[in-house]
Amino acid sequence: MVILIPPSEGKARIKKPIEKRFGETDYFLMKEVKHVIRLLSLIGDEELRSIYGTSLEKARIYHRQNQDALNSRIWFAIERYTGVVYEHINWLEMSDHAKEFMEKYVLIFSGLFGMVTPKTLIPDYKLKMNVLALQHHWNPILTDLLAEEDMVIDLLPQVHRKAYTAGPNVTAIEFSVITKGKRTAAGHYGKAVKGEFIRYIAENNITSVDDFGGFSYDGFEWDGTMFIKLNS
């Protein structure tokens, strides 16, 4: 079993990263990462702002950072990522057995790295999955890797789901809100419950969809197929 979760756009600034450089690690998708970095070298200034969604000045900074990823110092992925989902996972306050569960079963999707475990050592970077056709680059690679699993629990947003092709072993979990009989995706407001759910799975050693019913948060309840929140 593996559980797929999204990265975060925001990254924490690590004051004292490990001195080792990412290119010196034995990351199992290093060849594919190098290919993405080569793609970055083909980008001109006129494309940078749309790719990074920032001013040209900031885009150039992020672009240099990504291009230099192999030579950059590293830290644990789970502590790199910030944002609502990761705030609610609250890795630093997790029990040791929950951290072991996360490392064994959780995979974090990434535009630059494909997918990493919580303790994979990565450099700082900024690269969305839906630029430079990265979804198409990673799709055959991640699809083959995930096809080997007996069960895949998919907690990804749609943009990351396009980076692999789901097989019969995949169960995609949705978080939805029903207001006046109309169901909509929880979207940004579902990030907190997603983080809490990931934490719940890890702390309680959940390895079956049948056990999801024990979790509830902020009005979200498991209905047997998805998490639903009813708004009056």
C-alpha positions in Angstrom: 0.0 0.0 0.0 1.0 3.6 -0.6 -0.7 6.9 0.1 -0.2 9.7 -2.4 -0.3 13.3 -1.1 0.5 16.6 -2.7 3.5 18.8 -2.1 3.1 22.5 -1.1 4.0 25.5 -3.2 5.6 27.1 -0.1 8.9 25.7 1.2 10.5 26.3 4.6 13.8 28.0 4.8 16.1 25.5 6.5 18.7 27.4 8.6 21.3 24.6 8.8 20.7 22.1 5.9 22.8 19.0 5.5 26.1 19.8 3.9 25.7 17.1 1.3 24.5 18.1 -2.2 21.4 16.6 -3.8 23.5 15.4 -6.7 25.6 13.3 -4.3 22.6 11.4 -3.0 21.4 8.0 -4.4 17.9 9.3 -5.1 16.2 6.6 -7.2 14.8 9.0 -9.9 18.0 11.0 -10.3 18.2 10.3 -14.0 14.6 11.7 -14.5 15.3 14.7 -12.3 18.4 15.6 -14.5 16.1 15.4 -17.5 13.8 18.0 -16.0 16.7 20.2 -15.2 17.8 20.0 -18.8 14.3 21.1 -19.9 14.7 24.1 -17.6 17.9 25.1 -19.5 15.8 25.6 -22.7 13.5 28.2 -21.2 13.9 31.9 -22.2 13.1 35.0 -20.2 9.8 35.5 -22.0 8.4 32.2 -20.5 9.7 32.5 -17.0 6.9 34.7 -15.6 4.1 32.3 -16.8 6.0 29.3 -15.5 6.7 30.6 -12.0 3.6 32.9 -11.7 5.7 35.7 -10.3 7.5 38.9 -11.4 10.4 38.3 -13.8 12.9 39.2 -11.1 11.5 36.5 -8.7 11.1 34.0 -11.6 14.8 34.3 -12.5 15.7 33.6 -8.8 13.5 30.5 -8.7 14.7 29.4 -12.1 18.4 29.6 -11.0 17.5 27.7 -7.8 15.9 24.9 -9.8 18.7 24.7 -12.3 21.2 24.4 -9.4 19.3 21.7 -7.6 22.0 19.1 -8.0 24.5 21.3 -6.3 22.2 22.5 -3.5 22.2 21.4 0.1 19.5 19.1 1.3 16.9 18.5 4.0 14.0 16.2 4.7 11.1 16.7 2.3 8.4 16.6 5.0 10.1 19.5 6.7 10.7 21.4 3.5 7.0 21.6 2.6 4.7 24.1 4.4 1.1 25.2 3.8 -2.2 24.1 5.3 -1.9 20.4 4.6 1.5 20.1 6.2 0.6 22.4 9.2 -2.2 19.9 10.0 0.0 16.9 9.5 2.3 18.5 12.1 5.2 16.2 11.5 7.3 17.4 14.3 4.6 16.6 16.9 3.9 13.1 15.5 4.7 10.0 17.5 7.7 8.0 16.4 5.4 5.1 15.2 3.4 7.6 13.1 6.6 8.9 11.5 7.7 5.4 10.7 4.3 4.8 9.1 4.5 7.9 7.0 8.0 7.0 5.7 6.9 3.5 4.9 3.6 4.3 3.1 3.4 8.0 2.1 4.6 9.3 -1.2 4.7 13.1 -2.0 4.3 14.1 -5.6 6.7 16.7 -7.0 7.1 18.5 -10.3 10.9 18.4 -10.0 11.5 15.1 -8.2 8.5 12.9 -9.3 7.6 11.5 -5.9 9.5 11.4 -2.6 9.0 9.9 0.8 8.8 12.2 3.8 12.5 11.6 4.7 13.9 11.9 1.2 16.6 14.6 1.3 15.8 17.3 -1.2 17.0 20.9 -1.9 14.9 24.0 -1.9 13.0 24.4 -5.2 9.9 25.8 -6.8 8.4 24.0 -9.7 4.7 23.2 -10.3 3.6 19.9 -11.8 1.4 21.6 -14.5 4.2 23.5 -16.3 6.6 22.4 -19.0 4.5 19.3 -19.7 5.9 17.8 -16.5 2.7 15.7 -16.0 3.5 14.0 -19.3 7.2 13.5 -18.4 6.4 11.9 -15.1 3.2 9.9 -16.1 4.8 6.8 -17.6 7.4 6.7 -14.9 5.1 7.1 -11.9 2.4 4.9 -13.5 4.8 2.0 -13.8 6.1 2.4 -10.2 2.6 2.6 -8.7 1.3 -0.3 -10.8 3.5 -2.5 -8.6 1.6 -1.6 -5.4 -1.3 -3.8 -4.2 -3.3 -0.7 -3.1 -2.9 3.1 -3.8 -4.8 5.6 -1.8 -4.9 8.8 -3.8 -5.3 12.1 -1.8 -3.9 14.2 -4.7 -5.6 17.3 -6.3 -6.5 16.9 -9.9 -3.4 18.7 -11.2 -1.2 16.0 -9.7 -3.4 13.1 -10.6 -2.6 13.8 -14.2 1.1 12.9 -13.5 0.1 9.2 -13.4 -2.5 6.9 -14.9 -4.7 5.2 -12.2 -5.0 1.5 -12.4 -7.5 -0.9 -10.7 -5.4 -0.8 -7.6 -6.1 3.0 -7.0 -8.8 4.4 -4.7 -9.1 8.2 -5.2 -10.4 9.9 -2.1 -12.5 13.1 -2.5 -13.4 15.8 0.0 -16.7 17.5 -0.8 -19.1 20.0 0.6 -22.9 19.7 0.1 -24.8 23.0 0.3 -28.5 23.0 -0.4 -28.2 19.6 -2.1 -25.4 20.7 -4.4 -22.0 18.9 -4.0 -18.8 20.8 -4.7 -15.2 19.9 -4.2 -13.8 21.2 -0.9 -10.9 22.8 -2.7 -8.7 25.0 -0.6 -11.0 24.5 2.4 -10.4 20.8 2.3 -6.7 21.2 2.8 -7.0 21.3 6.6 -9.1 18.1 6.8 -6.8 16.4 4.3 -3.8 17.1 6.6 -5.7 15.9 9.6 -6.8 12.8 7.8 -3.2 12.0 6.8 -2.2 12.4 10.4 -5.0 10.2 11.6 -4.0 7.4 9.2 -0.4 7.5 10.4 -1.2 7.7 14.1 -3.7 4.9 13.9 -1.8 2.6 11.4 -4.7 2.6 9.0 -4.1 0.3 6.0 -7.7 -0.3 4.8 -10.4 2.0 3.4 -12.8 0.1 5.6 -11.3 1.9 8.6 -11.7 5.4 7.3 -15.1 5.8 9.1 -13.4 6.4 12.4 -12.2 9.8 11.2 -14.1 13.1 11.3 -13.0 16.7 11.3 -14.7 20.0 11.0 -18.0 18.4 9.9 -16.4 16.1 7.3 -17.6 12.5 7.7 -16.8 9.4 5.6 -19.8 8.1 3.7 -18.2 4.9 2.4 -16.9 6.5 -0.8 -15.8 10.0 0.1 -15.6 12.6 2.9 -18.7 14.8 3.0 -19.5 18.0 4.9 -23.1 19.1 5.0 -23.7 22.9 5.1 -27.0 24.2 6.2 
